[in-house]
Amino acid sequence: MSIEKKTTRELNALIEIARDGEHFYREASKKIHDKALADLFTHIADAKQAVVTKLSAVVFFVGLEPAKHGTVLGMTRKLYAKVRAGLGGGDFAYLTELEEAEDRLLNEFIATATDVDISIAGREAVAGLIPSLKDTRKVLGHRRRELQLQ
């Protein structure tokens, strides 16, 4: 497989995962009871959209088609989060699900940023996004622990 095709495949996978995260955050921001948390989720959803846009530009620059949808697994997780929230998990359930999605995204970004079979431009684009993903993960973990103590 050519480096361009592998780069495109891997970046498209990240685009799909980031899009899943964006959808989780947007939906959660509308259903969450805590206004500050809803605002945080909206901000994170916007950041995920920026990730999708940046990675899509790299794929497009290579001359291939960026991913247009999220993952099948992401859709399944979304359904699971809805069920858990519907069973009374509320804000804590959404935070837990979103934190798990953020872990998944971060791990995939780290793996791609260190994959020598990915183009240098692709690795640099991915590596440049990792600090903001780590910050998001920290904020979510902190908020989840706060809710757990209440």
C-alpha positions as CSV (number, residue, x, y, z in Angstrom):
1,M,0.0,0.0,0.0
2,S,1.4,3.4,-0.9
3,I,2.2,5.9,1.8
4,E,-0.5,8.3,0.5
5,K,-3.2,5.6,0.6
6,K,-2.2,4.5,4.1
7,T,-2.1,8.1,5.3
8,T,-5.6,8.6,3.8
9,R,-6.9,5.4,5.4
10,E,-5.6,6.3,8.8
11,L,-6.5,10.0,8.7
12,N,-10.0,9.0,7.5
13,A,-10.3,6.7,10.5
14,L,-9.4,9.6,12.8
15,I,-11.9,11.8,11.0
16,E,-14.6,9.3,11.6
17,I,-13.7,8.9,15.3
18,A,-13.5,12.7,15.8
19,R,-16.9,13.1,14.0
20,D,-18.4,10.5,16.4
21,G,-17.0,12.6,19.3
22,E,-18.5,15.8,17.9
23,H,-21.9,14.1,17.6
24,F,-21.7,12.8,21.2
25,Y,-20.8,16.3,22.5
26,R,-23.5,18.1,20.5
27,E,-26.2,15.7,21.6
28,A,-25.0,15.7,25.2
29,S,-24.9,19.5,25.3
30,K,-28.6,19.5,24.4
31,K,-29.6,16.9,27.0
32,I,-27.4,17.7,29.9
33,H,-28.9,19.4,32.9
34,D,-25.9,21.4,34.0
35,K,-25.6,24.7,32.0
36,A,-21.8,25.0,32.5
37,L,-21.3,21.4,31.4
38,A,-23.6,22.0,28.4
39,D,-21.5,25.0,27.4
40,L,-18.3,22.9,27.9
41,F,-19.7,20.2,25.6
42,T,-20.6,22.7,22.9
43,H,-17.1,24.1,23.1
44,I,-15.6,20.6,22.8
45,A,-17.9,19.7,19.9
46,D,-16.7,22.8,18.1
47,A,-13.1,21.7,18.7
48,K,-13.9,18.2,17.3
49,Q,-15.3,19.8,14.2
50,A,-12.0,21.7,13.9
51,V,-10.1,18.4,14.1
52,V,-12.3,17.0,11.3
53,T,-11.7,20.1,9.2
54,K,-8.0,20.0,9.6
55,L,-7.6,16.3,8.9
56,S,-10.0,16.5,6.0
57,A,-7.8,19.2,4.5
58,V,-4.7,17.0,4.7
59,V,-6.5,14.1,3.0
60,F,-7.8,16.4,0.3
61,F,-4.3,17.8,-0.2
62,V,-3.1,14.3,-0.9
63,G,-5.8,14.2,-3.6
64,L,-8.1,11.7,-2.0
65,E,-11.6,11.8,-0.5
66,P,-12.0,12.6,3.2
67,A,-14.4,10.5,5.3
68,K,-18.0,11.9,5.4
69,H,-19.5,9.9,8.2
70,G,-18.7,8.5,11.7
71,T,-17.9,4.9,12.5
72,V,-20.4,2.1,12.9
73,L,-19.0,1.5,16.4
74,G,-19.5,5.2,17.2
75,M,-23.2,4.8,16.2
76,T,-23.5,1.8,18.5
77,R,-21.8,3.7,21.4
78,K,-24.2,6.6,20.8
79,L,-27.2,4.3,21.1
80,Y,-25.7,2.8,24.3
81,A,-25.2,6.3,25.8
82,K,-28.8,7.2,25.1
83,V,-30.0,4.0,26.8
84,R,-27.8,4.6,29.9
85,A,-28.9,8.2,30.1
86,G,-32.5,7.1,29.7
87,L,-32.1,4.7,32.6
88,G,-31.3,7.5,35.0
89,G,-27.6,7.9,34.5
90,G,-28.1,11.6,33.6
91,D,-25.1,13.9,33.4
92,F,-22.7,11.4,35.0
93,A,-23.6,8.8,32.3
94,Y,-22.9,11.2,29.5
95,L,-19.6,12.3,31.0
96,T,-18.5,8.7,31.4
97,E,-19.4,7.8,27.8
98,L,-17.8,11.0,26.5
99,E,-14.6,10.4,28.5
100,E,-14.4,6.9,27.0
101,A,-14.8,8.3,23.5
102,E,-12.1,10.8,24.2
103,D,-9.7,8.1,25.4
104,R,-10.4,6.2,22.2
105,L,-9.7,9.2,20.1
106,L,-6.5,10.1,21.9
107,N,-5.1,6.6,21.7
108,E,-5.8,6.5,17.9
109,F,-4.1,9.9,17.4
110,I,-1.0,8.8,19.3
111,A,-0.7,5.6,17.3
112,T,-1.1,7.5,14.0
113,A,1.3,10.2,15.0
114,T,4.0,7.6,15.6
115,D,3.3,5.4,12.6
116,V,6.3,5.7,10.3
117,D,4.2,4.4,7.4
118,I,2.1,7.6,7.5
119,S,3.4,10.7,5.6
120,I,5.3,13.3,7.5
121,A,2.6,15.9,6.8
122,G,0.0,13.5,8.2
123,R,2.0,12.7,11.3
124,E,2.7,16.4,11.9
125,A,-1.0,17.3,11.5
126,V,-2.0,14.6,13.9
127,A,0.7,15.3,16.5
128,G,-0.3,19.0,16.5
129,L,-3.8,18.1,17.6
130,I,-2.7,15.8,20.5
131,P,-2.2,18.5,23.2
132,S,-5.8,19.8,22.8
133,L,-7.1,16.2,23.0
134,K,-5.2,15.6,26.2
135,D,-6.5,18.9,27.7
136,T,-10.1,17.9,26.8
137,R,-9.6,14.5,28.4
138,K,-8.3,16.1,31.6
139,V,-11.3,18.5,31.8
140,L,-13.8,15.6,31.3
141,G,-12.1,13.5,33.9
142,H,-12.1,16.3,36.4
143,R,-15.8,17.1,35.8
144,R,-16.7,13.4,36.1
145,R,-14.9,13.1,39.5
146,E,-16.7,16.3,40.7
147,L,-20.1,14.8,39.8
148,Q,-19.2,11.5,41.4
149,L,-18.5,13.2,44.7
150,Q,-21.8,15.1,44.7
